[in-house]
Amino acid sequence: MAEEPSVFGPTLGILAHVRGENNNLLTEPFLDVCRSMLPVVDKFGSSMALVKSDVGGNIGRLDAKYATDTTSYYLLYDIVRKEVADKTAKNSNSCTNGLLWLTRAMDFLVELFRNLLVHPDWTMSQASNEAYAGTLKKWHGWMASAAFTVAMKLVPDRKKFYELLGGGNLNTDIETFVTTFAPILQENHNFLKSVGMDDLKAS
């Protein structure tokens, strides 16, 4: 009997279709990739409840905007371009802000899984803390930072966590996820930087 694929299976399937003509990022598949990470976040248990609600909220915000005009917002960055033109991009409830924080949350997850791959001797707490320090921490105020520090102490044991992620070629799947998704997230940052929107901090 074939082994069950890992929890990354759906994500890797969608990642293959995230670009359209001229290599542009497509709104719906990008949001679907992020959405497909929610079951992965679930495997962390209650420790990642903050990340899950943040990611879910930002996907919902972008989804709602996309649904208003699927033709105009077919390409991910066109949502941001419209808000920049309307001078609403800096609003805390803007889709631009949503994309920025969604990208940062995904940065954190990519970095966490990269740490698990590169450092087989690290505990989950160590991998999580290092990922947080390298991604989200500098953008968080002290309250969010304190909440995250507590959450990182609650992550499951590494061996148990790996069992929850499913079978198949788990390390290969993680590596494919990290190496495929990281450049897309970097592209988001480069674009947001080009319109002056990559350095917003949490209040």
C-alpha positions in Angstrom: 0.0 0.0 0.0 1.3 3.5 -0.9 2.2 5.8 2.0 -0.1 8.6 2.7 1.4 11.9 1.3 2.5 14.5 3.7 0.4 17.5 4.8 2.4 19.6 2.3 0.9 17.7 -0.7 -2.0 20.2 -1.4 0.4 23.2 -1.0 2.9 21.8 -3.5 0.1 21.1 -6.0 -1.1 24.7 -5.9 2.4 26.2 -5.9 2.9 24.8 -9.4 0.0 27.1 -10.7 0.7 30.3 -8.9 2.1 32.2 -11.9 0.2 33.3 -15.0 1.4 34.9 -18.3 4.7 36.8 -18.1 5.4 35.1 -14.8 3.0 37.3 -12.9 1.6 36.1 -9.5 -2.1 35.2 -9.7 -4.3 36.3 -6.8 -6.4 33.2 -6.3 -3.7 30.6 -6.5 -1.4 32.7 -4.2 -4.2 32.9 -1.6 -4.9 29.2 -2.0 -1.3 28.4 -1.2 -1.5 30.4 2.0 -4.9 28.9 2.8 -3.5 25.4 2.3 -0.9 26.2 5.0 -3.6 26.5 7.7 -3.9 22.7 8.2 -0.1 22.7 8.6 -0.4 25.4 11.2 -3.0 23.3 12.9 -0.4 20.6 13.5 1.3 23.0 16.0 -1.8 22.9 18.2 -2.8 25.9 20.3 0.7 27.4 20.2 0.1 28.8 16.7 -3.5 30.1 17.2 -2.2 33.7 16.8 -0.6 32.9 13.5 -3.6 31.0 12.3 -6.1 33.8 13.0 -3.8 36.4 11.6 -3.2 34.4 8.4 -6.9 33.5 8.1 -8.0 37.1 8.6 -5.6 38.5 5.9 -6.6 35.8 3.4 -10.2 36.7 4.0 -9.6 40.4 3.5 -7.8 39.8 0.2 -10.3 37.2 -0.9 -13.2 39.6 -0.3 -11.5 42.3 -2.4 -10.7 39.8 -5.2 -14.4 38.7 -5.2 -15.5 42.3 -5.9 -13.8 42.2 -9.4 -12.1 39.0 -10.3 -11.0 40.5 -13.7 -9.4 43.6 -12.3 -7.8 41.8 -9.4 -6.7 38.7 -11.3 -3.1 39.6 -10.7 -2.1 39.9 -7.0 -0.2 43.2 -7.3 -3.1 44.9 -9.1 -4.9 45.0 -5.7 -2.0 46.9 -4.2 -1.6 49.2 -7.2 -5.2 50.2 -7.0 -4.9 51.0 -3.3 -1.7 53.0 -3.9 -3.5 55.0 -6.6 -6.4 55.6 -4.3 -4.1 56.5 -1.4 -5.7 53.9 0.9 -2.7 51.5 0.9 -1.4 52.7 4.3 -4.8 52.2 6.1 -4.5 49.5 8.7 -7.4 47.6 7.1 -6.1 47.8 3.6 -5.4 44.8 1.4 -1.9 46.1 1.0 -1.4 45.8 4.7 -3.1 42.4 4.6 -0.7 41.1 1.9 2.3 42.5 3.8 1.4 40.7 7.0 0.3 37.5 5.2 3.7 37.5 3.5 5.5 38.0 6.8 3.6 35.2 8.5 4.5 32.9 5.5 8.1 34.0 5.9 8.0 32.8 9.5 6.6 29.4 8.5 9.1 29.0 5.6 12.0 29.9 8.0 10.7 27.5 10.7 10.6 24.6 8.3 14.0 25.6 6.8 15.4 25.5 10.4 14.0 22.0 10.9 15.6 20.8 7.7 19.0 22.4 8.2 19.3 21.7 11.9 18.0 18.1 12.7 19.4 18.4 16.2 17.3 21.6 17.1 14.2 21.3 19.3 10.9 22.7 17.9 11.2 25.6 20.3 14.7 26.5 19.1 13.6 26.3 15.4 10.5 28.4 16.1 12.3 31.0 18.2 15.0 31.4 15.6 12.4 31.7 12.8 10.5 34.3 14.8 13.7 36.3 15.5 14.6 36.3 11.8 11.2 37.3 10.4 8.3 38.7 12.4 10.0 40.0 15.6 11.3 43.3 14.2 7.9 44.3 13.0 6.0 43.4 16.2 5.3 45.7 19.1 6.1 44.5 22.6 2.6 43.0 23.2 2.7 40.8 20.1 6.3 39.9 20.8 5.5 38.9 24.4 2.5 36.8 23.2 4.7 35.1 20.6 7.5 34.3 23.1 4.9 32.5 25.3 3.5 30.7 22.3 6.9 29.4 21.2 7.2 27.6 24.5 4.0 25.6 23.7 5.1 24.1 20.4 4.9 20.3 20.3 7.8 18.0 20.6 9.7 17.7 17.3 9.3 13.9 16.9 5.5 14.1 17.6 5.2 17.1 15.2 6.8 15.2 12.4 4.4 12.3 13.0 1.5 14.7 12.6 2.8 16.1 9.3 2.2 12.7 7.6 4.2 10.2 5.6 5.5 10.2 2.1 8.8 11.9 1.4 8.3 14.5 4.2 11.7 16.0 4.1 11.7 16.3 0.3 8.2 17.9 0.5 9.4 20.4 3.1 12.5 21.2 1.0 10.4 21.7 -2.1 8.0 23.9 -0.2 10.8 26.1 1.2 12.8 26.4 -2.0 9.7 27.1 -4.1 7.7 29.5 -1.8 10.6 31.6 -0.4 11.4 33.3 -3.8 7.7 34.1 -4.2 7.6 35.7 -0.8 10.7 37.7 -1.6 9.1 38.9 -4.8 6.2 40.2 -2.7 8.6 42.1 -0.5 10.4 43.5 -3.5 7.1 44.7 -5.0 5.8 46.2 -1.7 9.2 47.9 -1.2 8.9 49.4 -4.8 5.6 51.2 -3.7 7.0 52.1 -0.3 4.8 49.6 1.6 7.3 47.0 3.0 8.2 48.6 6.3 4.9 49.0 8.1 5.1 48.0 11.8 2.4 46.6 14.0 0.8 49.2 16.3 
